[in-house]
């Protein structure tokens, strides 16, 4: 995986076109020499080739017609409100859940029974759930062949709403919010089910999002109960519209929101981070950078716009319960939202048509977002697990040393560094099968550092920032509170 280079101007930062081409073809960031220090000659070792034609094949298999058929069917249930009918065969959330389950089962039949379909649920009450109500998710699991405990999740929420969040009877088509996310999960399952992966893939349609992120909590609790080591949760919510309320049309970008410091960070870990950094290097942030890099390499005229927030301002999504459970998670959302098409009664006022109908879904755009998800899941699941126990030291020295615990399935490791104000990783050094690397004349104060693990065929994990702030697994700290 090759993060996009965004180098500031200046002679010391200019890379030749030839060097950039070599980086794109043979992995890493061409081991560029930082302006502040001469990179060691060994940094020119590039490691395994990391361009994978199969990821382009996966992207090409995503079918806009399949996405359209899924959303059309979900809209046909009238409303999918969490409190709506669960007994009807053709209206309400119960009918929608049953259809999604049957769709996953049909995909599983096509791949020889490769998917296990489950329906975890909880009975809840709350501010937006006045009487005890079963909140049920529909989840398809493609078990990994080598490390099934490692889990990559794609999710969208199947429930819908109108202006009054408690109105469970009015038509609420929810075509974009969030039949689009569910359609992406189902299409990803269809495409990826024809491959085998070392890690487990999970495709989830969640309930109860509009009533308080309830389905996300059900999934997080189920993941913990199953002993899943969730390395990435890709929450797709509102991913099919390209025309903003301001008239701006953008079909070439998608936003990926990622938290800064971990939701589960302890007081002790926060104190450590204040001295060692990590405010912009949570595993979720580095997952977003990973998606950004993949979009650049494998998708034509389509890229990620990273947003340094857990979610949109003052809002939330089903990735939040996963974050609160200690799992890396991001929210994937269209570039420009249109609020006349979200949480609205179906109506026309002052010449404006309100409502979340299928007419406003841009299916070629939705296909691009789905491709990003499918490529990300495949790349993560074919890669080794991210390195653990990553450490960095170099205070009062001119050199920086990184170390890490070796990862099963990794042939080697790549050390990364970037300016502290740079949004993406800029420079790298191939470390081979070593568990430690020293960077001569690279001063620890001036850079952020990380490590990724790489398989023998060049699939790379996301970069891991040192310490608890960047770890992809929860770091126990029982004495912190």
Secondary structure, DSSP 8 states (H G I E B T S, - for coil): --------SSGGG---HHHHHHHHHHSTTTT---TTS---GGGG---S----HHHHHHHHH--HHHHHHHHHHHHTTSB--TTS-SS-SSSSHHHHHHHHHHHHHHHHHHTTS-EEEE--EEEEEETTEEEEEEEE-EEEEE--SSEEEEEEEEEEE-----SSTT--SS-B--TTTTHHHHHHHHHHHHHHTTS--SEEEEEEEE--STTTSHHHHHHHHHHHHHT-EEEEEEEE-S-S--B-TTS-B--SEEEEEE-SS-TT--HHHHHHHHHH--TT--HHHHHHHHHHHHHHHHSTT-EEEEESSSSSTT---THHHHHHTT--EEEEEESS--GGGSS--SEEETTEEES--GGG--HHHHHHHHHHHHHHHHHHHHS----EEEEEE-TTSSSEEEEEE--TT-SEEEEEEEETT-SS--EEEEEET-SEEEETT--GGGEEEEEEEE-TT--B---EESSTTT-SS----TT--
